[in-house]
Amino acid sequence: MGAAEIDIPGPVRDHVACFRDGLGLAWLRDLPAIVAECRQRWSVALQAPCTYPSLSYVAPGVRSDGSPVVLKVGFLYDELAAEMP
């Protein structure tokens, strides 16, 4: 996958696309750039994303030092915002 290409699982795309009057579509449009920025910032090689229905892009990966990580980029909605510190 190139820096601007990611595989967005169908269940994630479907759940987010119908959410909040187009905000989900905007998030889906911006998601490849967000993931590319995260990959570069934290030197992460990502594996295939999780495919369960969700409002988040979730993918396991490995940092350049070999440590395992999970990248989660969530679609921001009221309930998710309440979970953030």
Buried (B, 14 or more C-beta within 10 A) or exposed (E): EEEEEBBBBEEBBEBBEEBBEEEBBEBBEEBBEBBBEBBEEEEBEBEEBBEEEBBBBBBBBBEEEEEEBEBEBBBEBEEEEEEEE
